[in-house]
Amino acid sequence: MGYRVEVDFDLCESNAICMQIAPEVFEVRDDDFLYILAEEPGGDLRAQVEESVQRCPKQAISIAEG
């Protein structure tokens, strides 16, 4: 069963902690906005995505199972 990365962009401050943890999934660009590069990343990235969820200071990132 897969999962999907979700970001509440109203909460996100684009501080790039998630990008440091999972650069294959998250990217903060020159416009200072966060972009999700892989909304449904593979299982090999699950640990990094979970760490990004835990370490997000605004708790803007979540995982939707499905």
A tleap script that builds the chain and sets N, CA, C and O, in Angstrom:
source leaprc.protein.ff14SB
mol = sequence {
  NMET GLY TYR ARG VAL GLU VAL ASP PHE ASP
  LEU CYS GLU SER ASN ALA ILE CYS MET GLN
  ILE ALA PRO GLU VAL PHE GLU VAL ARG ASP
  ASP ASP PHE LEU TYR ILE LEU ALA GLU GLU
  PRO GLY GLY ASP LEU ARG ALA GLN VAL GLU
  GLU SER VAL GLN ARG CYS PRO LYS GLN ALA
  ILE SER ILE ALA GLU CGLY
}
set mol.1.N position { 0.846 -1.188 0.000 }
set mol.1.CA position { 0.000 0.000 0.000 }
set mol.1.C position { 0.885 1.242 0.000 }
set mol.1.O position { 1.844 1.320 0.767 }
set mol.2.N position { 0.570 2.209 -0.852 }
set mol.2.CA position { 1.372 3.415 -0.977 }
set mol.2.C position { 0.958 4.502 -0.008 }
set mol.2.O position { 0.068 4.320 0.822 }
set mol.3.N position { 1.611 5.612 -0.131 }
set mol.3.CA position { 1.312 6.775 0.700 }
set mol.3.C position { 1.533 8.029 -0.135 }
set mol.3.O position { 2.177 7.996 -1.183 }
set mol.4.N position { 0.984 9.134 0.358 }
set mol.4.CA position { 1.082 10.410 -0.339 }
set mol.4.C position { 1.561 11.483 0.648 }
set mol.4.O position { 1.124 11.519 1.799 }
set mol.5.N position { 2.442 12.336 0.195 }
set mol.5.CA position { 2.932 13.447 1.006 }
set mol.5.C position { 1.979 14.617 0.827 }
set mol.5.O position { 1.617 14.974 -0.294 }
set mol.6.N position { 1.578 15.210 1.943 }
set mol.6.CA position { 0.711 16.386 1.895 }
set mol.6.C position { 1.349 17.510 2.698 }
set mol.6.O position { 1.957 17.279 3.743 }
set mol.7.N position { 1.200 18.728 2.194 }
set mol.7.CA position { 1.739 19.904 2.869 }
set mol.7.C position { 0.620 20.931 3.005 }
set mol.7.O position { -0.081 21.233 2.039 }
set mol.8.N position { 0.464 21.460 4.203 }
set mol.8.CA position { -0.452 22.573 4.424 }
set mol.8.C position { 0.338 23.854 4.137 }
set mol.8.O position { 1.085 24.341 4.986 }
set mol.9.N position { 0.160 24.380 2.948 }
set mol.9.CA position { 0.954 25.534 2.531 }
set mol.9.C position { 0.590 26.803 3.295 }
set mol.9.O position { 1.341 27.777 3.251 }
set mol.10.N position { -0.545 26.815 3.996 }
set mol.10.CA position { -0.881 27.957 4.849 }
set mol.10.C position { -0.001 27.980 6.096 }
set mol.10.O position { 0.258 29.043 6.660 }
set mol.11.N position { 0.457 26.803 6.524 }
set mol.11.CA position { 1.331 26.701 7.698 }
set mol.11.C position { 2.812 26.752 7.335 }
set mol.11.O position { 3.632 27.219 8.125 }
set mol.12.N position { 3.152 26.275 6.148 }
set mol.12.CA position { 4.550 26.123 5.740 }
set mol.12.C position { 5.268 27.470 5.693 }
set mol.12.O position { 4.758 28.444 5.138 }
set mol.13.N position { 6.474 27.506 6.292 }
set mol.13.CA position { 7.309 28.702 6.270 }
set mol.13.C position { 8.491 28.555 5.321 }
set mol.13.O position { 9.352 29.433 5.266 }
set mol.14.N position { 8.544 27.461 4.576 }
set mol.14.CA position { 9.624 27.201 3.615 }
set mol.14.C position { 11.000 27.334 4.247 }
set mol.14.O position { 11.897 27.952 3.672 }
set mol.15.N position { 11.166 26.752 5.433 }
set mol.15.CA position { 12.456 26.834 6.117 }
set mol.15.C position { 13.449 25.785 5.640 }
set mol.15.O position { 14.611 25.812 6.045 }
set mol.16.N position { 13.015 24.865 4.790 }
set mol.16.CA position { 13.877 23.909 4.070 }
set mol.16.C position { 14.454 22.786 4.921 }
set mol.16.O position { 15.349 22.075 4.464 }
set mol.17.N position { 13.974 22.609 6.129 }
set mol.17.CA position { 14.432 21.464 6.918 }
set mol.17.C position { 14.061 20.169 6.202 }
set mol.17.O position { 14.871 19.244 6.135 }
set mol.18.N position { 12.853 20.096 5.670 }
set mol.18.CA position { 12.425 18.902 4.948 }
set mol.18.C position { 13.289 18.648 3.723 }
set mol.18.O position { 13.581 17.499 3.392 }
set mol.19.N position { 13.695 19.713 3.056 }
set mol.19.CA position { 14.532 19.571 1.869 }
set mol.19.C position { 15.904 19.017 2.245 }
set mol.19.O position { 16.487 18.244 1.485 }
set mol.20.N position { 16.418 19.399 3.398 }
set mol.20.CA position { 17.704 18.878 3.860 }
set mol.20.C position { 17.601 17.385 4.157 }
set mol.20.O position { 18.553 16.638 3.931 }
set mol.21.N position { 16.456 16.954 4.660 }
set mol.21.CA position { 16.253 15.555 5.022 }
set mol.21.C position { 15.925 14.703 3.798 }
set mol.21.O position { 16.459 13.604 3.649 }
set mol.22.N position { 15.057 15.196 2.929 }
set mol.22.CA position { 14.573 14.428 1.775 }
set mol.22.C position { 14.575 15.287 0.511 }
set mol.22.O position { 13.512 15.697 0.044 }
set mol.23.N position { 15.757 15.564 -0.048 }
set mol.23.CA position { 15.833 16.429 -1.232 }
set mol.23.C position { 15.181 15.826 -2.473 }
set mol.23.O position { 14.896 16.545 -3.431 }
set mol.24.N position { 14.941 14.514 -2.467 }
set mol.24.CA position { 14.266 13.885 -3.592 }
set mol.24.C position { 12.763 14.165 -3.576 }
set mol.24.O position { 12.073 13.986 -4.579 }
set mol.25.N position { 12.271 14.611 -2.414 }
set mol.25.CA position { 10.827 14.812 -2.224 }
set mol.25.C position { 10.471 16.293 -2.132 }
set mol.25.O position { 9.442 16.715 -2.658 }
set mol.26.N position { 11.313 17.086 -1.468 }
set mol.26.CA position { 11.003 18.491 -1.201 }
set mol.26.C position { 12.074 19.404 -1.786 }
set mol.26.O position { 13.256 19.066 -1.827 }
set mol.27.N position { 11.618 20.584 -2.241 }
set mol.27.CA position { 12.564 21.575 -2.743 }
set mol.27.C position { 12.030 22.970 -2.453 }
set mol.27.O position { 10.881 23.286 -2.763 }
set mol.28.N position { 12.882 23.802 -1.853 }
set mol.28.CA position { 12.573 25.225 -1.692 }
set mol.28.C position { 13.365 25.945 -2.769 }
set mol.28.O position { 14.594 25.876 -2.804 }
set mol.29.N position { 12.658 26.630 -3.639 }
set mol.29.CA position { 13.279 27.285 -4.786 }
set mol.29.C position { 13.610 28.740 -4.487 }
set mol.29.O position { 13.346 29.241 -3.394 }
set mol.30.N position { 14.181 29.395 -5.461 }
set mol.30.CA position { 14.601 30.788 -5.301 }
set mol.30.C position { 13.453 31.725 -4.966 }
set mol.30.O position { 13.674 32.817 -4.441 }
set mol.31.N position { 12.222 31.305 -5.269 }
set mol.31.CA position { 11.064 32.143 -4.936 }
set mol.31.C position { 10.622 31.961 -3.482 }
set mol.31.O position { 9.609 32.522 -3.062 }
set mol.32.N position { 11.389 31.172 -2.711 }
set mol.32.CA position { 11.134 30.903 -1.288 }
set mol.32.C position { 9.833 30.146 -1.037 }
set mol.32.O position { 9.239 30.279 0.033 }
set mol.33.N position { 9.388 29.362 -1.998 }
set mol.33.CA position { 8.225 28.498 -1.812 }
set mol.33.C position { 8.673 27.041 -1.847 }
set mol.33.O position { 9.598 26.669 -2.569 }
set mol.34.N position { 7.991 26.233 -1.047 }
set mol.34.CA position { 8.249 24.796 -1.015 }
set mol.34.C position { 7.502 24.114 -2.147 }
set mol.34.O position { 6.334 24.411 -2.399 }
set mol.35.N position { 8.174 23.204 -2.824 }
set mol.35.CA position { 7.571 22.393 -3.874 }
set mol.35.C position { 7.726 20.928 -3.511 }
set mol.35.O position { 8.770 20.514 -3.008 }
set mol.36.N position { 6.690 20.145 -3.765 }
set mol.36.CA position { 6.757 18.703 -3.565 }
set mol.36.C position { 7.183 18.097 -4.894 }
set mol.36.O position { 6.462 18.196 -5.887 }
set mol.37.N position { 8.344 17.474 -4.910 }
set mol.37.CA position { 8.877 16.889 -6.134 }
set mol.37.C position { 8.296 15.504 -6.396 }
set mol.37.O position { 8.189 15.073 -7.544 }
set mol.38.N position { 7.924 14.813 -5.324 }
set mol.38.CA position { 7.369 13.459 -5.454 }
set mol.38.C position { 6.220 13.325 -4.454 }
set mol.38.O position { 6.451 13.081 -3.270 }
set mol.39.N position { 4.990 13.485 -4.929 }
set mol.39.CA position { 3.836 13.395 -4.025 }
set mol.39.C position { 3.603 11.979 -3.526 }
set mol.39.O position { 3.047 11.780 -2.446 }
set mol.40.N position { 4.030 10.992 -4.314 }
set mol.40.CA position { 3.887 9.589 -3.910 }
set mol.40.C position { 5.251 8.909 -4.006 }
set mol.40.O position { 5.478 8.080 -4.887 }
set mol.41.N position { 6.163 9.268 -3.086 }
set mol.41.CA position { 7.508 8.694 -3.147 }
set mol.41.C position { 7.485 7.207 -2.811 }
set mol.41.O position { 6.560 6.715 -2.166 }
set mol.42.N position { 8.497 6.519 -3.251 }
set mol.42.CA position { 8.586 5.087 -3.000 }
set mol.42.C position { 8.875 4.769 -1.533 }
set mol.42.O position { 9.203 5.642 -0.729 }
set mol.43.N position { 8.742 3.514 -1.235 }
set mol.43.CA position { 8.983 3.049 0.128 }
set mol.43.C position { 10.402 3.287 0.602 }
set mol.43.O position { 10.649 3.385 1.804 }
set mol.44.N position { 11.344 3.382 -0.337 }
set mol.44.CA position { 12.736 3.617 0.040 }
set mol.44.C position { 12.944 5.008 0.636 }
set mol.44.O position { 13.958 5.251 1.291 }
set mol.45.N position { 12.003 5.919 0.419 }
set mol.45.CA position { 12.105 7.279 0.972 }
set mol.45.C position { 11.212 7.483 2.188 }
set mol.45.O position { 11.177 8.576 2.754 }
set mol.46.N position { 10.497 6.451 2.593 }
set mol.46.CA position { 9.518 6.580 3.688 }
set mol.46.C position { 10.158 7.108 4.975 }
set mol.46.O position { 9.595 7.985 5.630 }
set mol.47.N position { 11.318 6.583 5.336 }
set mol.47.CA position { 11.968 7.016 6.586 }
set mol.47.C position { 12.304 8.506 6.551 }
set mol.47.O position { 12.122 9.206 7.547 }
set mol.48.N position { 12.794 8.996 5.407 }
set mol.48.CA position { 13.124 10.417 5.296 }
set mol.48.C position { 11.866 11.279 5.345 }
set mol.48.O position { 11.871 12.352 5.948 }
set mol.49.N position { 10.784 10.812 4.710 }
set mol.49.CA position { 9.534 11.566 4.739 }
set mol.49.C position { 8.998 11.627 6.168 }
set mol.49.O position { 8.553 12.681 6.621 }
set mol.50.N position { 9.041 10.499 6.877 }
set mol.50.CA position { 8.569 10.483 8.263 }
set mol.50.C position { 9.398 11.415 9.135 }
set mol.50.O position { 8.853 12.097 10.002 }
set mol.51.N position { 10.720 11.451 8.913 }
set mol.51.CA position { 11.571 12.367 9.674 }
set mol.51.C position { 11.218 13.821 9.342 }
set mol.51.O position { 11.228 14.681 10.222 }
set mol.52.N position { 10.908 14.090 8.077 }
set mol.52.CA position { 10.504 15.444 7.680 }
set mol.52.C position { 9.216 15.855 8.385 }
set mol.52.O position { 9.083 16.995 8.831 }
set mol.53.N position { 8.271 14.927 8.484 }
set mol.53.CA position { 7.019 15.196 9.197 }
set mol.53.C position { 7.319 15.549 10.649 }
set mol.53.O position { 6.787 16.525 11.178 }
set mol.54.N position { 8.167 14.760 11.288 }
set mol.54.CA position { 8.473 14.961 12.705 }
set mol.54.C position { 9.246 16.242 12.968 }
set mol.54.O position { 9.034 16.893 13.992 }
set mol.55.N position { 10.137 16.612 12.059 }
set mol.55.CA position { 11.020 17.752 12.298 }
set mol.55.C position { 10.511 19.072 11.751 }
set mol.55.O position { 11.133 20.110 11.980 }
set mol.56.N position { 9.393 19.061 11.033 }
set mol.56.CA position { 8.843 20.312 10.515 }
set mol.56.C position { 8.419 21.198 11.688 }
set mol.56.O position { 7.548 20.802 12.464 }
set mol.57.N position { 9.010 22.381 11.836 }
set mol.57.CA position { 8.692 23.225 12.994 }
set mol.57.C position { 7.245 23.730 13.013 }
set mol.57.O position { 6.720 24.052 14.078 }
set mol.58.N position { 6.606 23.800 11.860 }
set mol.58.CA position { 5.223 24.263 11.792 }
set mol.58.C position { 4.223 23.117 11.668 }
set mol.58.O position { 3.018 23.351 11.573 }
set mol.59.N position { 4.722 21.875 11.668 }
set mol.59.CA position { 3.884 20.684 11.517 }
set mol.59.C position { 2.976 20.800 10.281 }
set mol.59.O position { 1.784 20.493 10.324 }
set mol.60.N position { 3.586 21.251 9.189 }
set mol.60.CA position { 2.841 21.482 7.951 }
set mol.60.C position { 2.810 20.253 7.033 }
set mol.60.O position { 2.040 20.206 6.073 }
set mol.61.N position { 3.653 19.260 7.338 }
set mol.61.CA position { 3.779 18.081 6.479 }
set mol.61.C position { 3.056 16.904 7.120 }
set mol.61.O position { 3.133 16.694 8.331 }
set mol.62.N position { 2.353 16.141 6.290 }
set mol.62.CA position { 1.692 14.936 6.790 }
set mol.62.C position { 1.774 13.845 5.732 }
set mol.62.O position { 2.099 14.094 4.572 }
set mol.63.N position { 1.467 12.622 6.172 }
set mol.63.CA position { 1.449 11.459 5.292 }
set mol.63.C position { 0.023 10.945 5.234 }
set mol.63.O position { -0.610 10.715 6.264 }
set mol.64.N position { -0.475 10.767 4.018 }
set mol.64.CA position { -1.813 10.185 3.817 }
set mol.64.C position { -1.611 8.765 3.302 }
set mol.64.O position { -1.019 8.555 2.244 }
set mol.65.N position { -2.099 7.817 4.044 }
set mol.65.CA position { -1.986 6.424 3.621 }
set mol.65.C position { -2.972 6.141 2.511 }
set mol.65.O position { -4.074 6.689 2.481 }
set mol.66.N position { -2.565 5.283 1.604 }
set mol.66.CA position { -3.544 4.963 0.600 }
set mol.66.C position { -2.978 4.359 -0.592 }
set mol.66.O position { -3.710 4.038 -1.528 }
savepdb mol mol.pdb
quit
